[in-house]
């Protein structure tokens, strides 16, 4: 299981606020911090003093800290691909390359004597595989997607999947950003429209964003791009089950205890001999061989994508089976309608459809 992370931008805040935010996040199990040095043009001694204190506090709380850089930042700090001493002195754990050098120098960065990890931009076609072939140390390499402050500029799911297919083939840790929906949150620039990797995340609750990242099956570390998320958002994100895909169902009124048990009390696994009509979880049947699930009337003549069904007594051999509709089917009286997948979670259903044997839980 990967890590949860927050982002902090000391140049745009106060030490008091930053430290309080770190302390809260640490208590809730967050263990990564993303921060930015892209505007580090001040006196190097000021950077050492102020940024050094921030990093010291972060490490005391158990955080791993990644700093966003580019060649201009290296110049400002007096660093080079062959000399990362200043980053080591500051206590940096991960150097993220927003802009890279050339292949030789990028590979050289990964061979630094301090064990500082080099993080490559996951939202680009940087040929990290070629770097590994030519001597880069994969043990000191990670990948992190961009975030996108401007509305409508975030990655599409299709583009995200294309990038991720490449990164996971290399076996490297992959991080991506979700966003707080609090007003007046900020990042490294004066734009206040959220900081997600995926555009579709910009307007969704943070727990739905996080559960979708888990369902994608490619992302290891999930980071909040903007500051500051609310305490409630931090708690919601920390409460997400990151071991399995979880999908939220809006329950129909009047569910029986048997129906509730079939849906909520089981870990589900879609069958790999998948139908195009529904995701089919057969394991609950084992608990309902001798337990009735009476037919419950339903006015729907057709069940549509996202509807959740439980097989009833009219098809007793399959009684208790839980099905999530993918393609419209007839209501033939053999299945009880128990609810529908929440609108915020329909794209999680998309991910489950890509891999029919998904292990998942349905939550209220």
C-alpha positions as CSV (number, residue, x, y, z in Angstrom):
1,X,0.0,0.0,0.0
2,X,1.3,3.4,-1.0
3,X,1.5,6.6,1.0
4,X,-0.9,9.6,1.4
5,X,0.6,13.0,1.1
6,X,0.0,16.8,1.4
7,X,1.5,19.8,-0.3
8,X,2.9,22.8,1.5
9,X,4.1,26.1,-0.1
10,X,6.2,28.0,2.6
11,X,6.8,31.0,0.4
12,X,3.0,31.7,0.4
13,X,2.2,30.9,3.9
14,X,3.4,31.1,7.5
15,X,5.5,28.6,9.5
16,X,2.8,28.5,12.2
17,X,0.1,27.4,9.7
18,X,2.4,25.0,7.9
19,X,3.5,23.3,11.0
20,X,0.0,22.9,12.4
21,X,-1.1,21.4,9.0
22,X,1.8,18.9,9.1
23,X,1.0,17.9,12.6
24,X,-2.6,17.2,11.9
25,X,-1.8,15.3,8.7
26,X,0.8,13.2,10.5
27,X,-1.7,12.2,13.2
28,X,-4.0,11.0,10.5
29,X,-1.3,8.8,8.8
30,X,-0.1,11.0,6.0
31,X,3.6,10.5,5.4
32,X,4.6,12.4,2.2
33,X,5.0,16.1,1.6
34,X,5.3,17.8,-1.8
35,X,6.7,21.3,-1.9
36,X,8.1,23.6,-4.5
37,X,11.4,25.3,-5.1
38,X,10.6,26.6,-8.6
39,X,10.6,30.2,-7.3
40,X,13.7,29.9,-5.2
41,X,15.6,32.9,-6.3
42,X,16.3,34.5,-2.9
43,X,19.6,34.5,-1.1
44,X,20.8,30.9,-0.6
45,X,21.4,31.5,3.1
46,X,17.7,32.5,3.5
47,X,16.7,29.4,1.7
48,X,18.9,27.3,3.9
49,X,17.5,28.8,7.1
50,X,13.8,28.9,6.3
51,X,13.5,25.8,4.1
52,X,15.9,23.9,6.3
53,X,13.6,24.5,9.4
54,X,10.6,23.4,7.4
55,X,12.3,20.1,6.4
56,X,13.6,19.5,9.9
57,X,10.0,19.7,11.3
58,X,8.7,17.5,8.5
59,X,11.2,14.8,9.3
60,X,10.5,15.0,13.0
61,X,6.9,14.2,12.1
62,X,7.9,11.2,9.9
63,X,7.3,12.8,6.5
64,X,9.3,12.1,3.3
65,X,9.7,15.4,1.4
66,X,9.8,15.9,-2.3
67,X,10.8,19.3,-3.8
68,X,9.8,20.4,-7.3
69,X,12.8,21.7,-9.2
70,X,14.2,22.5,-12.7
71,X,17.6,23.4,-14.0
72,X,17.0,27.1,-13.1
73,X,16.5,26.1,-9.4
74,X,19.8,24.1,-9.5
75,X,21.6,27.2,-10.8
76,X,20.0,29.4,-8.1
77,X,21.1,27.0,-5.3
78,X,24.5,26.4,-6.7
79,X,23.8,22.7,-7.4
80,X,24.4,20.5,-10.5
81,X,23.6,17.0,-11.5
82,X,27.0,15.9,-10.2
83,X,26.8,17.9,-7.0
84,X,23.6,17.6,-4.8
85,X,25.3,18.7,-1.6
86,X,23.0,21.6,-1.0
87,X,19.9,19.4,-1.3
88,X,21.5,16.9,1.1
89,X,22.3,19.7,3.6
90,X,18.7,20.9,3.5
91,X,17.5,17.4,4.1
92,X,15.6,16.8,0.8
93,X,14.5,13.2,0.3
94,X,13.2,13.4,-3.3
95,X,14.1,15.9,-6.0
96,X,11.3,16.1,-8.6
97,X,12.4,17.2,-12.0
98,X,9.7,19.5,-13.4
99,X,12.2,20.1,-16.2
100,X,15.0,17.7,-16.9
101,X,18.6,18.0,-18.1
102,X,20.0,15.6,-20.8
103,X,20.0,11.8,-20.6
104,X,23.5,11.6,-19.2
105,X,22.9,14.2,-16.5
106,X,19.5,12.8,-15.6
107,X,21.1,9.3,-15.1
108,X,24.0,10.9,-13.1
109,X,21.4,12.5,-10.7
110,X,20.2,9.0,-9.8
111,X,23.8,8.0,-8.9
112,X,24.2,10.6,-6.2
113,X,26.1,9.5,-3.0
114,X,23.4,10.7,-0.7
115,X,20.6,8.3,-1.7
116,X,18.3,11.2,-2.7
117,X,15.6,9.9,-5.0
118,X,15.0,11.5,-8.3
119,X,11.4,11.9,-9.3
120,X,10.5,12.2,-13.0
121,X,7.5,13.9,-14.5
122,X,4.8,11.3,-15.0
123,X,2.7,13.5,-17.2
124,X,5.2,13.5,-20.0
125,X,6.8,11.1,-22.5
126,X,10.2,11.3,-20.8
127,X,12.0,8.1,-21.8
128,X,12.8,6.9,-18.3
129,X,13.2,3.3,-19.6
130,X,16.1,4.5,-21.8
131,X,17.8,6.2,-18.8
132,X,17.7,2.9,-16.9
133,X,19.1,1.1,-19.9
134,X,22.0,3.6,-20.0
135,X,23.0,3.4,-16.4
136,X,20.4,5.2,-14.2
137,X,19.9,3.6,-10.8
138,X,16.2,2.5,-10.7
139,X,16.5,2.2,-6.9
140,X,16.7,6.0,-6.7
141,X,14.0,6.7,-9.3
142,X,10.3,7.5,-8.8
143,X,7.5,9.0,-10.9
144,X,5.0,11.7,-10.1
145,X,2.3,13.2,-12.3
146,X,1.8,16.9,-12.7
147,X,-1.1,18.8,-11.2
148,X,-3.0,21.4,-13.2
149,X,-4.2,24.7,-11.7
150,X,-6.1,25.9,-14.7
151,X,-9.6,24.6,-15.1
152,X,-10.1,22.2,-18.0
153,X,-6.4,21.6,-18.3
154,X,-6.1,18.4,-16.2
155,X,-5.4,15.0,-17.8
156,X,-8.1,13.0,-19.3
157,X,-8.6,9.4,-18.1
158,X,-7.4,8.1,-21.5
159,X,-4.2,10.1,-21.3
160,X,-3.6,9.2,-17.7
161,X,-4.0,5.5,-18.5
162,X,-1.6,5.8,-21.4
163,X,1.1,7.3,-19.2
164,X,0.5,4.8,-16.4
165,X,0.8,1.8,-18.6
166,X,4.3,2.9,-19.4
167,X,5.3,3.7,-15.8
168,X,4.1,0.6,-14.2
169,X,5.9,-1.5,-16.8
170,X,9.1,-0.1,-15.3
171,X,8.2,-1.2,-11.8
172,X,8.7,2.3,-10.3
173,X,6.6,4.0,-7.6
174,X,4.0,6.3,-9.1
175,X,2.4,9.3,-7.4
176,X,-0.5,11.5,-8.5
177,X,-2.5,14.4,-7.1
178,X,-6.0,14.9,-5.9
179,X,-7.4,18.2,-4.8
180,X,-9.0,19.9,-1.9
181,X,-12.3,21.6,-2.7
182,X,-11.9,24.2,0.0
183,X,-12.2,27.9,-1.1
184,X,-9.0,30.0,-1.4
185,X,-6.7,27.0,-1.4
186,X,-3.4,27.7,-3.2
187,X,-0.3,26.2,-4.8
188,X,2.9,27.7,-6.1
189,X,1.1,30.2,-8.3
190,X,-1.9,32.6,-7.7
191,X,-4.5,30.3,-9.2
192,X,-7.3,29.0,-7.0
193,X,-9.2,26.4,-9.0
194,X,-7.8,23.3,-7.4
195,X,-4.7,21.3,-8.2
196,X,-5.7,17.8,-9.5
197,X,-3.9,15.5,-11.9
198,X,-7.2,14.4,-13.5
199,X,-9.5,17.1,-14.7
200,X,-12.6,15.1,-13.6
201,X,-11.3,15.2,-10.0
202,X,-11.5,19.0,-9.8
203,X,-15.2,19.1,-8.7
204,X,-15.5,15.8,-6.8
205,X,-15.4,15.1,-3.1
206,X,-11.9,14.1,-2.0
207,X,-12.8,10.6,-0.8
208,X,-14.3,9.8,-4.3
209,X,-11.1,11.1,-5.9
210,X,-9.0,9.0,-3.7
211,X,-11.1,5.8,-4.2
212,X,-10.9,6.3,-7.9
213,X,-7.1,6.5,-7.8
214,X,-7.1,3.2,-5.8
215,X,-9.4,1.7,-8.4
216,X,-7.1,2.6,-11.3
217,X,-4.6,0.1,-9.8
218,X,-1.5,2.0,-11.0
219,X,-1.0,4.9,-8.5
220,X,0.9,4.1,-5.3
221,X,1.1,7.5,-3.5
222,X,-1.8,9.9,-3.5
223,X,-1.1,13.5,-2.7
224,X,-3.3,16.6,-2.2
225,X,-2.0,19.2,-4.6
226,X,-3.3,22.4,-2.9
227,X,-3.1,23.8,0.6
228,X,-4.8,23.7,2.9
229,X,-7.3,20.8,2.8
230,X,-9.8,20.9,5.7
231,X,-9.5,18.5,8.7
232,X,-12.7,16.8,7.4
233,X,-11.1,16.2,4.0
234,X,-7.9,14.8,5.5
235,X,-10.0,12.5,7.7
236,X,-12.1,11.4,4.7
237,X,-9.0,10.7,2.6
238,X,-7.3,8.8,5.5
239,X,-10.4,6.6,6.0
240,X,-10.4,5.3,2.4
241,X,-9.6,1.6,2.2
242,X,-6.6,1.6,-0.1
243,X,-6.2,-2.2,-0.1
244,X,-9.3,-2.8,-2.2
245,X,-11.5,-0.9,-4.6
246,X,-14.5,0.6,-2.8
247,X,-17.6,1.9,-4.6
248,X,-20.4,3.8,-3.0
249,X,-24.0,2.7,-3.4
250,X,-27.1,4.9,-2.8
251,X,-29.5,2.3,-1.3
252,X,-33.1,1.9,-2.4
253,X,-35.6,2.3,0.4
254,X,-36.9,-0.7,2.3
255,X,-33.9,-3.1,2.0
256,X,-34.2,-6.4,3.8
257,X,-31.5,-7.5,6.2
258,X,-30.6,-10.3,3.8
259,X,-30.2,-7.8,0.9
260,X,-28.1,-5.5,3.1
261,X,-25.9,-8.4,4.1
262,X,-25.4,-9.6,0.5
263,X,-24.3,-6.1,-0.5
264,X,-22.4,-4.7,2.4
265,X,-21.1,-7.6,4.5
266,X,-19.0,-9.3,1.7
267,X,-15.8,-8.5,-0.1
268,X,-16.8,-9.0,-3.8
269,X,-14.8,-10.2,-6.7
270,X,-16.1,-9.9,-10.3
271,X,-15.9,-13.0,-12.4
272,X,-13.2,-13.1,-15.0
273,X,-15.6,-14.9,-17.3
274,X,-17.4,-11.6,-17.5
275,X,-20.7,-10.8,-19.2
276,X,-21.1,-7.5,-21.0
277,X,-24.2,-6.9,-19.0
278,X,-23.1,-6.8,-15.4
279,X,-20.2,-7.3,-13.0
280,X,-21.1,-10.5,-11.2
281,X,-20.1,-11.3,-7.6
282,X,-21.0,-14.9,-7.0
283,X,-19.4,-15.5,-3.5
284,X,-22.4,-14.2,-1.5
285,X,-24.5,-17.1,-2.9
286,X,-22.7,-19.4,-0.5
287,X,-24.4,-17.7,2.5
288,X,-27.8,-17.8,1.0
289,X,-28.3,-21.4,0.0
290,X,-30.9,-21.8,2.7
291,X,-31.8,-18.2,3.4
292,X,-34.7,-16.7,1.5
293,X,-34.5,-13.4,-0.3
294,X,-38.2,-12.7,-1.1
295,X,-39.1,-10.9,-4.3
296,X,-39.5,-7.2,-3.8
297,X,-41.6,-5.2,-6.2
298,X,-39.9,-2.7,-8.4
299,X,-41.4,-0.4,-10.9
300,X,-38.4,-0.3,-13.2
301,X,-39.0,-2.2,-16.4
302,X,-35.3,-2.0,-17.3
303,X,-32.2,-1.9,-15.1
304,X,-29.6,0.6,-16.3
305,X,-25.8,1.1,-15.9
306,X,-24.9,1.5,-12.3
307,X,-28.0,-0.2,-10.8
308,X,-27.1,-2.8,-8.1
309,X,-29.1,-6.0,-8.0
310,X,-29.4,-9.0,-5.7
311,X,-30.7,-12.3,-7.1
312,X,-33.9,-13.3,-5.3
313,X,-35.9,-16.5,-4.6
314,X,-37.2,-16.7,-8.2
315,X,-33.8,-17.8,-9.2
316,X,-32.9,-19.7,-6.0
317,X,-29.8,-21.5,-7.4
318,X,-28.1,-18.0,-7.7
319,X,-29.8,-16.4,-4.7
320,X,-27.7,-13.8,-3.0
321,X,-25.5,-13.1,-6.1
322,X,-24.7,-9.4,-6.3
323,X,-24.7,-7.8,-9.8
324,X,-23.8,-4.2,-10.9
325,X,-25.4,-3.4,-14.3
326,X,-23.1,-2.3,-17.1
327,X,-25.5,-2.5,-20.0
328,X,-29.3,-2.2,-19.8
329,X,-31.1,-5.4,-19.0
330,X,-34.8,-6.4,-18.6
331,X,-36.3,-6.6,-15.1
332,X,-37.5,-10.2,-15.3
333,X,-38.4,-10.5,-11.6
334,X,-35.4,-12.6,-10.7
335,X,-33.4,-9.8,-9.3
336,X,-34.2,-7.2,-6.6
337,X,-33.2,-3.6,-7.2
338,X,-31.2,-2.6,-4.1
339,X,-29.7,0.7,-5.1
340,X,-27.5,2.5,-7.6
341,X,-23.9,3.5,-7.8
342,X,-23.4,7.1,-6.7
343,X,-22.8,9.5,-9.6
344,X,-19.4,10.5,-8.0
345,X,-18.4,6.8,-8.3
346,X,-19.5,5.9,-11.8
347,X,-16.0,6.2,-13.2
348,X,-14.9,3.7,-10.5
349,X,-17.3,1.4,-12.2
350,X,-15.5,2.2,-15.5
351,X,-12.3,1.0,-13.9
352,X,-13.9,-2.2,-12.6
353,X,-15.3,-2.9,-16.1
354,X,-11.7,-2.7,-17.5
355,X,-10.7,-5.5,-15.1
356,X,-13.7,-7.7,-14.5
357,X,-12.0,-9.7,-11.8
358,X,-11.6,-6.6,-9.6
359,X,-11.8,-7.3,-5.8
360,X,-14.1,-4.6,-4.4
361,X,-16.4,-3.6,-1.5
362,X,-19.7,-1.7,-1.8
363,X,-20.0,1.0,0.8
364,X,-22.9,3.2,2.0
